[in-house]
Amino acid sequence: MEQENLVKPPVEVRYREELQVLKATDTGRVPENWKMSPKAVRTFILGSAKPILYQNKEYTIKKKYFGNDALIERCIITLAGNRGLMLVGEPGTAKTMLSELLSAAISGVSTNTIQGTAGTTEDMIKYSWNYALLLAHGPSREALVPAPLYVGMEKGILTRFEEITRTPAEIQDSLISVLSDKVLNVPELGDEGFLFAKPGFNVIGTANTRDKGVNEMSSALKRRFNFETVMPVRDVAMEKQIILNEVSQLAAESHIAMEAEEEVAELLASTYHELREGISSNGHRIDRPSAVMSTAEAVSVYYQAMLTGYYYGEEKISIDCLVQSLLGAVVKENKDDLEKVKGYFNTVIRDKSSKEGGLWKKYYEARKWLK
């Protein structure tokens, strides 16, 4: 699988070299059927403090997750045990990215995934049948079509279950016996229809707290998971770095010959932080929009403005385009949020414009697009 031929390479492809280096230099204790030790998994996600020497060359492992380092350690230890891992939090807090990183490092594959929706059925999770073979030869392993949960148990790898609370309650509850006993029964195969999970199998689920009540997980299912809450980024400098890293990665994958501008990323990170927290850096109270002001949305807004500058401009970020993209992201759920954004620009951004000038002045002048 060549990275340059993919729109969005999976984690194991994007960071192939780093994974190879970590596996080759790993000296930690490796759980059965894992690709590397928990220490190496932690280094893969949180980065290396010092370069790693491998084949007479130094490699620096990049930090990929910016947030609570202790949460990463707890997630890794959970997956080394018998309980599943459930990542919960607001939309855009990198739950999916974290599950991909964990799966790639532990199992070597991040694509064994169930995407939860209201239309998810049990055969999408466990198994279905090749009906031509089923009719010709009857029930057999050859006629069975494995779904992600079956694949995970058979191979001893992680199964990712995205947006689990979007699925009907009966679909969620079909996981209970699998997570408890680590066995999947295929009644059609009779006495040979028991699939016992190999070591290394586990489930990483994700759920948005804003979806609470859509299809609330039963207490029985909750007991099969260790829950970890992924919080929004609270530090502006860290959020700026995430924006720069993600936008640079997106630009490289799309062959966009533009560099992410640190000053613009700082401006956007400050905007998202202040609107999300409801208070400015100067202590002004702000009416918080009802929209999700996530770091992922900030990355999307910046990248949209970058694409516009690349294809229609002079390969520079237009602040007018940035404000237009920001408006689209914030007001998409509730039109009342427009007035809150206008109020933010007419107070906080106005003050920063008069005190700091430069880019903040251009930002304030671009309020004309808030219509």
Secondary structure, DSSP 8 states (H G I E B T S, - for coil): --GGG-SS--HHHHTHHHHHHHHHH--S---TT-SS-HHHHHHHHH--SS-EEETTEEE-------S-HHHHHHHHHHHHSSSEEEEEESTTSSHHHHHHHHHHHHHS-S--EEE--TT--HHHHSEEE-HHHHHHH-S-TTTEEE-HHHHHHHHT-EEEEETGGGS-HHHHHTTHHHHHH-EEE-GGGGGG-EEE--TT-EEEEEEEGGGTTSS---HHHHTTEEEEE------HHHHHHHHHHHHHHHHHHTT------HHHHHHHHHHHHHHHHTB-TTS-B----SS---HHHHHHHHHHHHHHHHHTSSSS--HHHHHHHHHHHHTTS-TTHHHHHHHHIIIIIHHHHHHH-HHHHHHHHGGGG--
